[in-house]
Amino acid sequence: MQREAAALRVRAALATLAVLPSDEAEQRALTDKLVDFVALLARWNRAYNLTAVRDPDAMLVQHVFDSAAIAPVLRARLEAKAGAHPRRRRPRVVDVGSGGGLPGVVLAVLWPDVDFLLVEPVGKKAAFLRQVAAELALTNVEVCQQRVEALPLPAAGEGPDAIVCRAFASLGDYARAIAPLVQAHTVVAAMKAAVRDEEASGLDQGWSIEAVLPVEVPELDARRTLVLLQHEHDATQTKPAANAEGEGR
């Protein structure tokens, strides 16, 4: 992967997604970090098999651009929830089964004002995430090497502002794993290519699909969605208008 060409592609992709900072110095810093992240992922992948994608150019699209593509809608949901449930601290996002840092590392680079907890039980993957946080100077990232079910229960009102996953089993398994962490202000999101009927019907009582939002990934001609889940303690919240892809079931 040619660094200058990759940087231009990153800048163009982020501009398309409307997440590119207006300040030129910030643009360069952000672009450099994402290109460096791909280089780290490719290097560690040779020894630790972090991802089935081997080509750095493909990693740029299938991992970095794919993760960045959810940023606008997820940020909008975070801000909407913050309006309904004002916080006295920085927003906190939990990335469940972070693996190679997807989407957590990419979002942490894009959002330096948000704190991220990358939850990854596999030792070699957690080691990679710590190395990434150190080399990219991501002071807003913490890595936790354990299963999400083992995380301590948050105090009332102190649960994460968002929980997100990418390629984490089924929606039912995901919801069961994170249920103790979810509070009224928590945005629950899952990155999916599509939602199968059996996944939707496999959600436990009290859980429902709030929305299935289409996501356009720069340079990728494939279907992507961001699934938003809702727990019953959100039932009194005003739900957004239905969208073309589907709405609460």
C-alpha positions in Angstrom: 0.0 0.0 0.0 1.5 3.3 -1.1 1.2 5.7 1.9 0.5 8.9 -0.1 -2.1 7.2 -2.2 -3.7 5.7 0.9 -3.8 9.0 2.7 -5.6 10.6 -0.3 -8.2 7.8 -0.3 -8.7 8.1 3.4 -9.3 11.9 3.1 -11.7 11.4 0.2 -13.6 8.7 2.1 -13.9 10.8 5.3 -15.0 13.8 3.2 -17.7 11.7 1.6 -18.9 10.6 5.0 -18.8 14.2 6.3 -16.5 13.3 9.2 -13.3 15.0 7.9 -12.3 17.9 10.1 -12.1 21.4 8.5 -8.7 22.2 10.0 -5.9 21.1 7.7 -3.6 20.0 10.5 -6.3 17.9 12.1 -7.0 16.3 8.7 -3.3 15.3 8.3 -3.1 14.0 11.9 -6.3 11.9 11.5 -5.3 10.6 8.1 -1.9 9.6 9.3 -3.3 7.7 12.2 -5.7 5.7 10.1 -3.0 4.9 7.5 -0.6 3.9 10.4 -3.4 1.7 11.9 -3.7 -0.2 8.6 0.0 -0.7 8.5 0.0 -2.1 12.1 -2.9 -4.3 11.4 -1.2 -5.7 8.3 2.1 -6.3 10.1 0.5 -8.0 13.1 -1.9 -10.0 11.0 1.0 -11.9 9.4 1.8 -13.5 12.8 -1.4 -13.3 14.8 -4.2 -13.8 12.2 -6.3 -10.9 13.3 -8.4 -10.8 10.2 -9.0 -12.9 7.1 -8.4 -9.8 4.9 -4.7 -9.9 4.0 -4.2 -7.1 1.5 -3.7 -3.6 3.1 -5.6 -1.9 0.4 -8.6 -4.2 1.0 -8.2 -3.5 4.8 -8.5 0.2 4.1 -11.9 -0.3 2.5 -13.3 -3.4 4.3 -12.2 -2.4 7.8 -11.4 1.4 8.1 -13.9 2.8 5.7 -16.5 0.2 6.8 -16.0 1.3 10.5 -15.9 5.0 9.7 -19.2 4.7 7.7 -21.2 4.2 10.9 -19.8 7.4 12.6 -22.4 9.9 11.4 -25.5 8.0 12.4 -24.0 6.7 15.6 -22.9 10.2 16.6 -26.3 11.6 15.9 -27.9 8.9 18.1 -25.4 9.6 20.9 -26.2 13.3 20.8 -30.0 12.7 20.7 -29.8 10.5 23.8 -27.6 13.0 25.5 -30.3 15.6 25.0 -32.8 13.3 26.7 -30.3 12.2 29.4 -27.8 15.0 30.1 -24.4 13.7 31.3 -21.7 15.3 33.5 -18.8 13.5 31.9 -17.3 12.6 28.5 -19.3 10.1 26.4 -18.2 6.5 26.8 -18.5 3.8 24.1 -17.9 0.1 24.6 -16.7 -1.9 21.5 -17.7 -5.5 22.2 -15.3 -8.2 20.7 -13.1 -5.5 19.3 -10.7 -8.0 17.7 -8.5 -6.0 15.4 -9.9 -2.7 16.7 -13.0 -2.6 14.6 -14.9 -0.3 14.8 -13.5 0.9 18.1 -10.0 2.1 17.0 -11.4 3.9 13.9 -14.1 5.6 15.9 -11.6 6.6 18.6 -9.4 8.3 16.0 -12.4 10.1 14.6 -13.7 11.1 18.0 -10.9 12.2 20.4 -13.6 13.7 22.7 -15.2 10.3 23.4 -13.7 7.6 25.6 -13.6 4.0 24.3 -13.4 0.7 26.1 -12.3 -2.0 23.7 -13.4 -5.4 25.1 -11.5 -8.4 23.7 -11.0 -11.7 25.5 -8.3 -13.1 23.2 -4.9 -12.3 24.6 -3.0 -11.8 21.3 -5.8 -9.5 20.0 -5.9 -7.5 23.3 -2.1 -7.1 23.0 -2.4 -5.8 19.5 -5.1 -3.3 20.7 -2.8 -2.0 23.4 0.0 -1.6 20.9 -2.2 0.3 18.6 -3.4 2.6 21.4 0.3 3.3 22.4 1.7 3.8 18.9 -1.2 6.0 17.7 -1.2 7.9 21.1 -4.9 7.2 21.6 -5.3 8.5 25.1 -9.1 8.0 24.8 -8.8 4.2 24.5 -8.7 1.5 27.2 -8.4 -2.2 26.5 -10.1 -4.8 28.6 -9.0 -8.4 28.1 -12.1 -10.3 29.2 -15.5 -11.3 28.0 -18.1 -8.5 28.0 -20.3 -10.6 30.4 -17.5 -10.2 33.0 -17.5 -6.4 33.1 -18.5 -4.9 36.4 -22.1 -3.6 36.6 -22.3 0.2 36.2 -23.9 2.4 38.8 -27.3 3.9 38.0 -26.9 6.5 35.3 -23.2 5.6 34.7 -23.7 2.9 32.0 -22.0 3.4 28.7 -23.5 6.0 26.3 -23.2 3.5 23.4 -22.3 -0.2 22.9 -21.3 -1.3 19.5 -20.2 -4.5 17.8 -19.0 -5.7 14.4 -19.4 -9.4 13.5 -20.3 -10.5 17.0 -22.4 -13.6 16.7 -26.2 -13.2 16.5 -28.2 -10.2 17.7 -29.8 -12.4 20.4 -26.4 -13.5 21.8 -25.2 -9.9 21.6 -28.2 -8.5 23.5 -27.9 -11.2 26.2 -24.2 -10.5 26.7 -24.5 -6.7 27.1 -27.9 -6.6 28.9 -26.4 -5.9 32.3 -24.6 -2.8 31.0 -27.5 -1.2 29.2 -29.3 1.7 30.8 -32.0 4.1 29.5 -29.4 6.4 27.9 -27.4 3.7 26.2 -27.4 3.5 22.4 -27.1 -0.2 21.4 -25.8 -0.8 17.8 -24.6 -3.7 15.8 -22.9 -3.6 12.4 -24.4 -6.1 10.0 -24.4 -6.9 6.3 -28.1 -7.7 6.7 -30.6 -8.9 9.4 -32.0 -12.4 8.9 -35.5 -13.1 10.1 -34.3 -15.7 12.6 -32.0 -13.2 14.2 -34.8 -10.7 14.7 -37.0 -13.5 16.2 -34.2 -14.7 18.4 -34.1 -11.6 20.6 -35.1 -12.2 24.2 -38.3 -10.7 25.6 -37.8 -7.0 26.3 -35.6 -6.5 23.3 -36.6 -5.2 19.9 -35.1 -3.8 16.7 -35.5 -0.1 16.8 -34.2 0.6 13.3 -32.1 -1.0 10.5 -30.2 1.8 8.9 -28.5 1.5 5.5 -24.8 2.4 5.5 -22.9 3.5 2.4 -19.2 2.5 2.6 -16.9 4.5 0.3 -15.2 2.3 -2.4 -17.3 -0.7 -1.3 -20.1 -2.1 -3.5 -21.8 -4.3 -0.8 -24.7 -4.0 1.5 -24.0 -2.7 5.0 -26.4 -1.8 7.8 -26.3 -0.5 11.3 -28.9 -2.2 13.5 -30.1 -0.3 16.5 -31.6 -2.4 19.3 -34.0 -1.1 22.0 -34.5 -2.5 25.5 -37.9 -2.3 27.2 -36.7 0.5 29.6 -36.6 2.7 26.4 -40.2 1.9 25.5 -41.4 5.4 26.6 -38.8 7.1 24.5 -39.9 8.7 21.3 -38.8 6.6 18.4 -37.4 8.1 15.2 -39.5 8.0 12.0 -39.5 4.8 10.0 -36.9 4.4 7.3 -36.9 2.5 4.1 -34.8 -0.4 5.4 -37.1 -1.3 8.3 -38.2 -0.1 11.7 -39.0 -1.5 15.2 -40.5 -4.9 15.2 
